[in-house]
Amino acid sequence: MSFLKWTITHIAPLFIVSSPITSYADQIWSMSKKRSSAGFSLDIPLIMLVASILKLFYWFGARYDFPLLIQAVVMVFVQILLLHVALTYRPPFGAQHSLNKPFAGAGEGDSYVTRPYGFWQWRSRKPYWQFLAYFSITLAALQYFIGTQPVYVELQGYVALGIEAILPIPQVIENQRNQACRGFRLSVLVNWLIGDVFKMTYFFLSEGGVPWAFKLCGLFQAVCDAFLGVQYCMFGEGSGAAGEGSEMISKESRLA
């Protein structure tokens, strides 16, 4: 029990705080080295920035554990850097670079789906930063006017954590559609599952205040990761080798 308590109070918080860096540093370095973000979806920084910014404002109402707040701050900075690098080195728009699939690189046969108002598919960089600025200002205004309302605080928390929790679902669907886990490394899956163990242990056994939004969404995320493990056992890498353009990038898209 003493070892478990020491793990919860020392190792788990350190793992949680450092997870944004360990999860995305290699992706940032790889794109910078190759001077290309081909196969990387801009939806990943979109999803993680929206969720993390929401979590930052959620702290003012919920006052959840400090390590979780530090993690959200670190995640925002890491994702801003990731978005900057991805925008700097992104390939030309076209069929070879679909932005509407957050977890899979677009293959040659993929079609490019245009979103309403071209959301998050803009050709220039400025609209991306403008959206993030307007989103943050809107949340700040809501925080000022209704940030102390319990219903708003709870809704804010479940929306923020819910966005993170559904991240594995597109990968699950893609694996099931292909009947294969091409490009999805076993070592990454093992790291995810170990990370789920650390998070669940910290969420449920730590003495600090961890809201139920973290616990429920974390449980859902752990179940999705476990199902990915089942898919890997069932399908493996599949019968064919994946090309570079179709390699899944979900391994870079989640918290450890």
Backbone bond lengths (Angstrom), bond angles and torsions (degrees), N, CA, C in turn:
res aa  C-N    CA-C-N  psi(-1)  N-CA   C-N-CA  omega(-1)  CA-C   N-CA-C  phi
1 M - - - 1.464 - - 1.526 111.29 -
2 S 1.349 116.38 -37.12 1.460 118.78 179.46 1.531 111.00 -65.16
3 F 1.354 116.18 -37.83 1.465 119.67 177.62 1.520 110.99 -66.15
4 L 1.342 116.35 -41.29 1.454 120.27 178.61 1.521 110.94 -62.95
5 K 1.324 116.71 -42.42 1.467 120.25 179.02 1.519 110.98 -64.90
6 W 1.350 116.79 -39.37 1.463 120.09 178.60 1.526 110.87 -65.16
7 T 1.332 116.15 -38.99 1.461 120.71 178.26 1.518 110.90 -63.19
8 I 1.341 116.39 -43.69 1.468 121.14 -178.50 1.518 111.01 -65.02
9 T 1.319 116.82 -41.51 1.469 120.62 -173.47 1.522 113.70 -84.29
10 H 1.342 118.08 -20.05 1.461 119.98 -176.16 1.532 113.94 -119.38
11 I 1.326 117.18 -54.32 1.464 120.64 -174.04 1.527 111.84 -74.32
12 A 1.334 116.96 -48.91 1.460 120.14 -176.29 1.528 113.08 -59.19
13 P 1.354 119.55 -47.45 1.476 118.30 178.12 1.525 112.84 -61.58
14 L 1.331 117.36 -39.03 1.463 120.46 178.87 1.518 110.63 -64.02
15 F 1.319 116.60 -41.23 1.464 121.05 178.28 1.520 110.86 -63.99
16 I 1.327 116.99 -42.04 1.463 121.67 -178.32 1.529 110.60 -65.21
17 V 1.334 117.07 -44.20 1.464 121.14 -177.56 1.532 111.11 -67.01
18 S 1.329 117.11 -39.12 1.470 120.63 -175.66 1.519 113.52 -85.80
19 S 1.329 118.01 -9.02 1.466 120.61 -174.54 1.524 114.39 -59.57
20 P 1.343 121.15 -37.43 1.478 118.48 177.67 1.522 112.71 -60.14
21 I 1.335 117.00 -38.16 1.463 120.18 -178.94 1.517 110.54 -71.39
22 T 1.330 117.09 -46.99 1.461 119.87 -178.81 1.521 112.19 -66.17
23 S 1.333 116.92 -26.40 1.459 120.22 -178.12 1.525 113.04 -80.21
24 Y 1.331 117.59 -34.01 1.461 120.10 -170.10 1.521 114.79 -118.03
25 A 1.324 119.01 -9.68 1.468 120.29 -178.15 1.521 111.61 -60.21
26 D 1.322 117.11 -41.81 1.458 120.20 -178.66 1.524 111.43 -65.83
27 Q 1.331 117.04 -37.36 1.464 120.77 178.38 1.524 110.84 -64.24
28 I 1.328 116.19 -43.93 1.462 120.68 179.64 1.526 110.25 -64.14
29 W 1.327 116.65 -44.76 1.460 121.22 -179.73 1.523 110.81 -63.73
30 S 1.325 116.74 -42.00 1.465 120.77 -178.21 1.521 111.39 -63.77
31 M 1.340 118.05 -44.59 1.461 120.60 179.67 1.520 111.48 -66.26
32 S 1.330 116.27 -37.48 1.462 119.94 179.19 1.518 111.22 -67.32
33 K 1.324 116.35 -40.53 1.461 120.61 -178.97 1.524 111.04 -67.45
34 K 1.339 116.55 -43.62 1.465 120.71 -178.86 1.525 112.49 -81.21
35 R 1.342 115.78 -13.44 1.459 121.74 -175.83 1.526 110.42 55.37
36 S 1.334 114.76 40.01 1.468 121.28 178.84 1.526 109.21 -157.05
37 S 1.330 116.06 139.50 1.461 121.21 174.52 1.525 110.58 -112.36
38 A 1.346 115.79 25.02 1.461 120.23 178.40 1.519 110.10 -58.65
39 G 1.331 116.18 135.23 1.454 121.67 -179.25 1.506 113.71 86.42
40 F 1.319 117.73 -7.08 1.462 121.08 178.55 1.518 109.18 -100.42
41 S 1.336 116.43 129.79 1.459 120.54 -179.02 1.517 111.17 -89.91
42 L 1.316 115.90 130.98 1.460 120.70 176.30 1.525 111.91 -67.99
43 D 1.330 117.72 -10.29 1.462 120.09 177.50 1.526 111.95 -66.69
44 I 1.319 117.21 -25.03 1.465 119.40 -178.03 1.526 111.14 -64.48
45 P 1.351 119.94 -54.59 1.463 117.89 175.85 1.523 112.96 -62.69
46 L 1.333 117.82 -30.57 1.468 119.37 176.59 1.526 110.34 -60.25
47 I 1.329 116.57 -52.82 1.458 121.10 -176.90 1.527 110.96 -62.65
48 M 1.327 116.29 -45.99 1.456 119.16 -176.26 1.527 112.38 -71.44
49 L 1.325 118.06 -34.11 1.465 119.97 177.73 1.527 111.08 -69.22
50 V 1.318 117.44 -43.78 1.467 120.35 178.09 1.524 110.44 -60.37
51 A 1.334 116.78 -46.59 1.461 120.64 -179.44 1.529 111.44 -64.29
52 S 1.330 117.05 -43.47 1.464 120.73 -175.79 1.522 111.83 -70.96
53 I 1.321 117.53 -40.32 1.467 119.97 177.30 1.523 110.48 -64.41
54 L 1.323 116.76 -40.53 1.459 119.98 174.83 1.529 111.47 -60.13
55 K 1.328 116.59 -40.75 1.464 120.58 179.82 1.526 111.38 -65.03
56 L 1.333 117.07 -34.94 1.461 119.95 177.92 1.527 110.93 -62.47
57 F 1.323 116.81 -46.11 1.466 119.59 178.99 1.530 111.31 -71.84
58 Y 1.311 116.60 -30.06 1.466 121.13 177.28 1.523 111.25 -61.50
59 W 1.329 117.47 -31.36 1.458 121.07 -178.42 1.531 111.50 -62.19
60 F 1.327 117.89 -34.34 1.464 120.49 -178.04 1.528 111.70 -63.05
61 G 1.320 116.88 -28.89 1.457 119.56 178.63 1.506 113.60 -95.68
62 A 1.337 117.52 -33.81 1.464 121.04 -174.36 1.523 112.39 -96.64
63 R 1.337 118.09 -26.42 1.467 122.63 -177.30 1.523 111.07 50.06
64 Y 1.321 116.78 50.62 1.455 121.39 -179.97 1.527 110.01 -74.12
65 D 1.332 116.16 178.86 1.466 121.94 -173.64 1.524 112.55 -53.28
66 F 1.331 115.35 140.79 1.460 121.40 -177.49 1.520 113.49 -60.89
67 P 1.347 120.82 -40.97 1.469 119.32 177.69 1.525 113.32 -58.00
68 L 1.328 117.67 -34.26 1.463 120.85 178.06 1.522 110.91 -69.32
69 L 1.327 116.87 -33.98 1.468 120.64 175.76 1.522 110.69 -67.64
70 I 1.343 116.63 -44.96 1.469 120.27 178.17 1.511 110.40 -60.88
71 Q 1.331 117.13 -39.19 1.462 120.39 178.10 1.520 110.91 -59.88
72 A 1.348 116.89 -43.51 1.461 120.75 -179.79 1.525 110.97 -63.61
73 V 1.339 117.01 -39.84 1.468 120.68 178.73 1.525 110.38 -64.36
74 V 1.330 116.12 -47.12 1.465 120.39 179.61 1.526 110.40 -61.86
75 M 1.327 116.56 -40.89 1.458 120.52 -179.57 1.525 111.50 -61.32
76 V 1.324 117.34 -40.99 1.464 120.67 179.33 1.523 110.23 -60.10
77 F 1.322 117.38 -47.54 1.465 120.74 -179.36 1.532 111.17 -64.64
78 V 1.328 116.80 -42.23 1.461 120.15 -179.57 1.525 110.87 -64.37
79 Q 1.342 116.70 -42.46 1.463 120.19 -178.43 1.519 111.97 -70.74
80 I 1.323 117.94 -32.77 1.466 120.70 175.03 1.531 109.81 -63.40
81 L 1.335 116.05 -43.79 1.460 119.82 177.17 1.521 110.74 -64.69
82 L 1.322 116.65 -41.54 1.461 121.08 178.85 1.526 111.14 -61.81
83 L 1.326 116.87 -43.73 1.461 120.66 178.56 1.515 111.18 -64.32
84 H 1.323 116.50 -41.90 1.471 120.31 179.13 1.528 110.82 -59.88
85 V 1.326 117.04 -47.02 1.460 120.92 -179.05 1.521 110.54 -65.77
86 A 1.342 116.58 -42.65 1.463 120.48 -179.23 1.523 111.49 -63.65
87 L 1.329 117.53 -39.21 1.460 120.79 178.86 1.529 111.19 -70.80
88 T 1.318 116.11 -36.75 1.463 120.50 -178.85 1.521 111.87 -65.16
89 Y 1.323 116.29 -39.24 1.466 120.64 -173.78 1.524 113.22 -111.95
90 R 1.319 118.17 19.28 1.464 118.33 -178.72 1.528 110.45 -72.22
91 P 1.332 116.41 147.31 1.464 120.73 178.46 1.515 110.58 -75.89
92 P 1.321 118.36 171.81 1.468 120.72 178.16 1.514 111.23 -61.01
93 F 1.317 116.32 150.13 1.453 120.93 176.31 1.522 110.09 -65.27
94 G 1.313 115.34 141.92 1.456 119.44 179.47 1.505 110.98 162.25
95 A 1.305 115.97 -171.75 1.458 120.77 -176.10 1.520 112.06 -64.07
96 Q 1.343 117.19 -25.05 1.443 118.63 -176.57 1.516 112.28 -80.89
97 H 1.315 119.05 -3.73 1.470 120.09 -177.18 1.515 108.90 -142.71
98 S 1.323 116.07 83.44 1.460 120.69 179.49 1.516 110.13 -83.09
99 L 1.322 116.82 135.01 1.457 121.03 -179.52 1.521 112.34 -99.81
100 N 1.327 117.34 -0.21 1.458 118.47 -172.85 1.517 112.76 -99.69
101 K 1.358 118.01 9.41 1.456 120.78 178.81 1.527 108.18 -121.97
102 P 1.326 117.93 98.84 1.462 119.82 -171.47 1.510 114.98 -63.34
103 F 1.324 119.78 -19.60 1.457 119.77 -170.23 1.512 114.65 -122.26
104 A 1.306 118.97 -3.50 1.459 119.67 -178.23 1.511 110.22 -132.31
105 G 1.332 115.24 135.21 1.451 118.96 173.91 1.519 109.05 -66.46
106 A 1.295 117.18 145.81 1.454 120.62 -176.79 1.514 110.84 -79.90
107 G 1.316 116.58 130.44 1.458 121.03 176.75 1.506 110.66 -87.70
108 E 1.314 115.30 178.72 1.454 119.44 -176.21 1.515 112.45 -65.15
109 G 1.350 115.88 -27.47 1.453 118.37 -177.57 1.512 114.25 -88.96
110 D 1.315 117.66 -1.41 1.456 120.23 -177.55 1.520 110.38 -74.72
111 S 1.305 114.98 147.58 1.462 120.29 176.80 1.518 109.39 -100.90
112 Y 1.297 115.13 149.30 1.457 120.82 -179.88 1.517 108.61 -90.71
113 V 1.317 116.64 120.45 1.460 122.10 -177.00 1.521 108.70 -100.95
114 T 1.304 115.89 120.78 1.455 120.90 179.54 1.523 109.67 -85.36
115 R 1.309 116.57 130.82 1.457 122.01 -179.19 1.525 110.78 -90.72
116 P 1.325 116.93 162.01 1.473 119.67 176.00 1.526 110.91 -55.89
117 Y 1.306 115.54 129.61 1.460 123.27 -178.81 1.529 111.99 60.45
118 G 1.325 116.97 16.99 1.456 120.36 179.89 1.511 113.33 61.61
119 F 1.323 116.61 32.49 1.463 120.32 -174.36 1.524 111.95 -57.72
120 W 1.321 114.93 127.26 1.467 124.14 177.94 1.529 111.66 59.21
121 Q 1.315 116.07 23.44 1.457 121.87 173.89 1.530 109.98 -128.78
122 W 1.316 115.02 26.43 1.455 119.85 -175.87 1.525 110.67 -71.22
123 R 1.317 115.24 150.27 1.461 120.08 -179.46 1.520 112.22 -80.58
124 S 1.319 118.22 -35.35 1.458 120.60 178.04 1.530 109.87 -92.22
125 R 1.316 116.18 162.61 1.464 121.01 -176.36 1.530 112.90 -81.57
126 K 1.320 116.44 -29.29 1.461 120.73 -172.30 1.522 113.59 -56.15
127 P 1.341 121.03 -44.32 1.476 119.70 -178.44 1.523 114.44 -59.71
128 Y 1.326 118.32 -29.23 1.460 120.80 179.09 1.530 110.23 -63.59
129 W 1.309 115.34 -47.17 1.462 119.41 -179.08 1.525 111.06 -71.58
130 Q 1.327 116.89 -32.64 1.458 119.74 177.05 1.519 111.07 -64.55
131 F 1.330 116.68 -42.89 1.463 119.86 178.65 1.523 111.07 -59.83
132 L 1.331 117.06 -46.12 1.465 120.44 -179.51 1.521 111.23 -63.51
133 A 1.335 116.59 -37.35 1.459 120.11 178.39 1.532 110.99 -67.02
134 Y 1.337 117.26 -46.38 1.463 120.61 179.38 1.528 111.10 -64.33
135 F 1.322 116.67 -38.50 1.460 120.87 178.61 1.524 110.71 -62.14
136 S 1.331 116.49 -44.76 1.464 121.01 179.96 1.527 111.37 -66.81
137 I 1.333 116.79 -40.71 1.472 120.40 179.00 1.519 110.70 -64.24
138 T 1.341 116.53 -40.42 1.463 120.52 178.30 1.522 111.22 -62.40
139 L 1.329 116.80 -44.04 1.463 120.25 178.27 1.529 111.18 -65.18
140 A 1.330 116.76 -36.58 1.456 120.05 178.01 1.530 110.97 -64.48
141 A 1.337 116.06 -41.00 1.462 119.90 178.27 1.531 110.96 -65.32
142 L 1.317 116.97 -43.79 1.463 120.50 176.98 1.526 111.25 -62.37
143 Q 1.328 116.13 -37.38 1.455 120.11 178.53 1.526 110.71 -64.30
144 Y 1.312 116.04 -38.29 1.470 120.40 -178.97 1.525 111.63 -68.62
145 F 1.338 116.91 -40.53 1.456 119.87 -174.06 1.533 113.44 -88.60
146 I 1.328 117.83 -41.18 1.472 119.19 -175.44 1.528 112.33 -131.47
147 G 1.313 116.21 17.40 1.461 120.17 -175.47 1.510 115.21 -64.40
148 T 1.329 117.58 -18.34 1.466 120.29 -179.60 1.522 112.94 -94.03
149 Q 1.328 118.04 -3.91 1.459 121.03 -179.74 1.532 110.42 -73.07
150 P 1.327 117.94 125.61 1.472 120.44 -176.81 1.524 113.33 -57.64
151 V 1.321 117.28 -38.61 1.470 119.78 -179.01 1.519 110.01 -64.53
152 Y 1.322 117.22 -42.62 1.460 121.05 179.88 1.521 110.85 -65.12
153 V 1.331 116.33 -41.62 1.462 120.46 -179.95 1.526 110.57 -61.56
154 E 1.328 117.04 -45.85 1.460 120.37 -179.87 1.527 111.34 -64.62
155 L 1.331 115.80 -43.46 1.460 119.90 179.15 1.516 111.04 -61.75
156 Q 1.306 116.23 -42.80 1.462 121.44 179.83 1.528 110.79 -60.11
157 G 1.330 116.17 -43.44 1.453 120.20 -179.56 1.508 113.06 -65.37
158 Y 1.333 116.93 -45.15 1.459 119.68 -177.91 1.523 112.11 -70.65
159 V 1.327 117.58 -32.56 1.468 119.72 175.80 1.527 110.06 -66.80
160 A 1.338 116.59 -46.94 1.462 120.90 -178.98 1.518 111.45 -61.45
161 L 1.329 117.00 -50.57 1.465 120.28 -177.65 1.522 111.23 -73.57
162 G 1.342 116.59 -29.37 1.461 119.67 177.82 1.518 112.01 -65.84
163 I 1.329 116.47 -37.76 1.466 120.17 177.90 1.524 109.99 -61.18
164 E 1.330 116.61 -43.32 1.460 119.85 177.62 1.525 111.22 -65.85
165 A 1.329 116.48 -38.79 1.461 120.66 -173.17 1.524 112.79 -66.26
166 I 1.340 117.26 -31.90 1.467 119.44 -176.50 1.524 112.33 -87.15
167 L 1.319 117.77 1.64 1.462 120.56 -178.60 1.536 114.06 -55.36
168 P 1.338 119.97 -39.43 1.473 118.32 -178.04 1.526 114.21 -73.46
169 I 1.339 118.63 -15.56 1.465 120.55 -171.42 1.526 112.75 -60.40
170 P 1.346 119.97 -46.94 1.476 118.35 177.54 1.526 112.81 -58.13
171 Q 1.344 116.88 -35.40 1.464 119.52 178.11 1.523 110.66 -66.82
172 V 1.325 116.44 -41.07 1.466 121.19 177.73 1.530 109.99 -60.34
173 I 1.324 116.24 -44.88 1.464 121.03 -179.47 1.521 111.04 -64.65
174 E 1.340 115.66 -42.56 1.459 120.05 -179.92 1.527 111.07 -63.49
175 N 1.333 116.89 -42.65 1.472 120.22 177.73 1.521 111.02 -61.97
176 Q 1.339 115.56 -42.57 1.453 119.44 -177.95 1.527 110.88 -67.41
177 R 1.324 116.81 -38.09 1.465 120.71 -179.86 1.521 110.75 -66.38
178 N 1.343 116.41 -41.14 1.461 120.63 -178.47 1.514 113.15 -84.46
179 Q 1.356 116.42 -11.54 1.467 120.41 -173.65 1.526 110.33 52.85
180 A 1.323 115.45 37.76 1.460 121.51 -179.02 1.521 108.95 -164.09
181 C 1.328 115.47 159.92 1.461 121.54 177.62 1.525 109.63 -118.57
182 R 1.323 116.29 45.33 1.455 120.92 -177.70 1.525 111.11 -59.54
183 G 1.337 115.51 130.76 1.457 120.97 179.12 1.507 114.05 82.96
184 F 1.329 117.74 -3.76 1.462 121.41 -178.72 1.526 108.01 -100.48
185 R 1.325 117.37 109.59 1.447 122.08 -170.82 1.529 111.69 -81.16
186 L 1.319 114.82 140.66 1.457 120.40 179.34 1.527 111.16 -63.97
187 S 1.346 116.68 -37.40 1.462 119.95 179.86 1.517 111.94 -61.50
188 V 1.352 116.24 -35.75 1.460 120.45 178.75 1.520 110.20 -67.86
189 L 1.334 116.22 -43.20 1.456 120.75 178.49 1.528 111.02 -59.88
190 V 1.321 116.32 -41.96 1.466 120.39 178.30 1.517 110.44 -62.03
191 N 1.345 117.11 -41.99 1.464 120.69 177.62 1.515 111.60 -62.84
192 W 1.330 116.95 -39.55 1.459 120.40 177.70 1.521 110.89 -60.98
193 L 1.335 116.26 -46.21 1.459 120.52 -176.99 1.529 111.13 -66.62
194 I 1.333 116.28 -39.10 1.461 119.22 175.43 1.524 110.37 -63.69
195 G 1.330 115.70 -40.29 1.458 119.38 177.38 1.513 112.00 -62.60
196 D 1.340 117.36 -38.72 1.467 120.27 177.25 1.520 111.53 -62.26
197 V 1.329 116.01 -38.53 1.468 119.70 178.26 1.523 110.41 -62.57
198 F 1.339 117.03 -45.40 1.460 120.93 178.70 1.525 111.01 -61.69
199 K 1.324 116.57 -45.67 1.462 119.97 -177.35 1.518 111.98 -65.57
200 M 1.336 116.71 -45.71 1.462 119.64 -179.12 1.525 111.34 -64.36
201 T 1.329 115.58 -38.68 1.466 119.30 177.53 1.515 110.80 -62.69
202 Y 1.330 115.68 -44.20 1.464 119.90 -179.03 1.529 111.03 -69.18
203 F 1.328 117.50 -44.40 1.454 121.13 -177.33 1.530 112.23 -60.39
204 F 1.341 116.91 -41.73 1.456 120.47 -171.77 1.526 114.62 -97.23
205 L 1.338 118.34 -19.91 1.455 119.73 -175.09 1.521 114.53 -115.48
206 S 1.331 117.75 -9.36 1.461 118.79 179.55 1.520 110.13 -71.74
207 E 1.333 114.87 153.77 1.458 120.00 -178.68 1.520 112.63 -83.94
208 G 1.321 117.50 -11.81 1.458 120.70 178.92 1.513 111.94 -76.47
209 G 1.329 116.03 -176.68 1.454 120.79 -178.41 1.512 111.88 -94.56
210 V 1.327 116.44 107.89 1.464 121.97 176.09 1.525 107.57 -115.15
211 P 1.329 118.57 110.28 1.478 120.93 -178.01 1.519 112.20 -60.72
212 W 1.329 114.98 157.98 1.460 120.16 -179.20 1.520 112.48 -65.56
213 A 1.322 117.50 -21.47 1.461 119.75 176.79 1.525 110.34 -60.40
214 F 1.343 116.68 -40.91 1.461 120.45 177.12 1.520 110.62 -65.70
215 K 1.307 116.62 -42.42 1.460 121.03 -174.81 1.528 111.52 -67.76
216 L 1.332 116.73 -49.45 1.462 120.31 -176.89 1.527 111.61 -66.71
217 C 1.333 115.95 -45.78 1.463 118.93 -179.92 1.526 111.09 -68.25
218 G 1.340 116.41 -34.31 1.451 119.74 176.16 1.516 112.36 -65.21
219 L 1.331 116.40 -38.73 1.465 120.72 176.35 1.520 111.08 -63.21
220 F 1.327 116.58 -43.46 1.456 120.20 178.86 1.525 110.73 -61.98
221 Q 1.322 115.58 -41.61 1.461 120.47 179.49 1.524 110.76 -63.58
222 A 1.324 116.64 -40.82 1.459 121.30 179.55 1.526 110.90 -64.25
223 V 1.336 116.45 -39.10 1.465 120.33 177.94 1.528 110.22 -63.55
224 C 1.338 116.68 -42.85 1.470 120.34 178.56 1.525 110.85 -62.54
225 D 1.336 116.81 -41.44 1.457 120.03 178.42 1.526 110.85 -63.95
226 A 1.331 115.64 -40.40 1.464 119.61 178.68 1.528 110.44 -63.11
227 F 1.339 116.62 -38.09 1.461 119.47 178.48 1.517 111.12 -68.01
228 L 1.337 116.76 -34.39 1.464 119.60 173.61 1.529 110.36 -60.27
229 G 1.334 115.63 -37.61 1.452 119.49 176.15 1.518 111.95 -63.40
230 V 1.338 116.59 -40.10 1.463 121.26 176.75 1.524 109.86 -62.67
231 Q 1.348 116.50 -43.47 1.463 119.95 178.57 1.518 111.19 -61.49
232 Y 1.329 117.19 -40.31 1.455 119.97 -179.64 1.523 110.73 -63.50
233 C 1.329 115.84 -40.14 1.470 119.61 177.85 1.527 110.92 -66.61
234 M 1.338 117.39 -36.14 1.463 121.38 -177.79 1.525 112.18 -76.24
235 F 1.341 117.03 -46.22 1.454 121.57 -170.30 1.526 113.81 -102.02
236 G 1.334 116.84 -33.18 1.452 119.92 -173.52 1.516 110.81 63.28
237 E 1.319 116.25 -147.64 1.465 121.26 179.77 1.519 112.66 -81.24
238 G 1.321 117.69 -6.32 1.456 119.95 -178.23 1.513 110.95 86.57
239 S 1.325 115.48 177.69 1.461 120.44 -175.58 1.508 113.87 -82.98
240 G 1.362 116.27 -23.34 1.465 118.97 -176.76 1.500 110.91 -115.29
241 A 1.290 116.99 155.79 1.459 122.10 177.24 1.498 109.45 -82.88
242 A 1.307 115.57 140.78 1.459 120.13 -179.89 1.515 109.48 -84.80
243 G 1.312 114.96 141.39 1.456 119.76 175.30 1.500 110.42 -78.19
244 E 1.312 115.69 166.35 1.458 120.35 -178.71 1.506 111.44 -61.14
245 G 1.339 117.65 -37.92 1.451 120.10 -177.87 1.487 113.63 -70.69
246 S 1.341 118.83 -20.92 1.451 120.91 -177.47 1.510 112.77 -106.99
247 E 1.308 118.08 11.28 1.452 120.26 -178.79 1.515 110.22 -70.00
248 M 1.304 116.54 132.66 1.458 120.65 -177.56 1.518 109.86 -72.75
249 I 1.318 115.26 138.51 1.437 119.65 -179.19 1.521 111.44 -109.83
250 S 1.320 117.84 16.55 1.454 119.81 -179.63 1.512 112.13 -62.90
251 K 1.332 117.29 -24.92 1.445 120.03 -179.28 1.518 111.59 -62.36
252 E 1.348 117.07 -19.31 1.452 120.55 178.59 1.527 112.02 -98.56
253 S 1.347 118.28 -1.20 1.455 119.28 -163.92 1.501 115.25 -103.46
254 R 1.338 118.02 2.79 1.437 118.21 -176.58 1.513 112.04 -124.52
255 L 1.336 115.88 164.16 1.448 120.71 168.34 1.511 108.90 -69.40
256 A 1.302 114.28 145.61 1.457 115.85 178.28 1.506 109.00 -65.39
